[in-house]
Amino acid sequence: MTDSAHAPVLDSRQGTAISGYRVRLANRPDADSWQLEPGRHLVGRAPECRICIDDCTVSRQHVEIEVFRNGGLMLRDLGSTNGCSINGKHFECMALSGYVDVRVGGVLLEFDPIRL
């Protein structure tokens, strides 16, 4: 029996395994990008956040992103003021995989899978 938390997820668009994610600010070609490997990562304005975003609509610790070894993501809103959404639908906790755009406060983040 295979442990699904450790088996790579296949990205249906490309048919290849996902090992992590590259995250960047949407519509800002000169902005930084971050590579997220399996583990937990904080997003917010606070300097200790893995993804630190200087924007007044983003809370100090806005959302936690957990990247699983199988290529999946779990996003948890940490009680932020302006919330998180995907396609206009707000969420407190959501499991995802593959390409996805997530709005954190007023900032849109693009998640691009990193393929093996």
Secondary structure as UniProt FT lines:
FT   TURN            4..6
FT   STRAND          9..11
FT   TURN            12..15
FT   STRAND          16..25
FT   TURN            26..27
FT   TURN            29..30
FT   STRAND          33..36
FT   STRAND          39..44
FT   TURN            47..48
FT   STRAND          51..52
FT   TURN            56..57
FT   TURN            60..61
FT   STRAND          63..67
FT   TURN            69..70
FT   STRAND          73..77
FT   STRAND          84..86
FT   TURN            87..88
FT   STRAND          89..91
FT   STRAND          93..96
FT   STRAND          100..104
FT   TURN            105..106
FT   STRAND          107..115
//
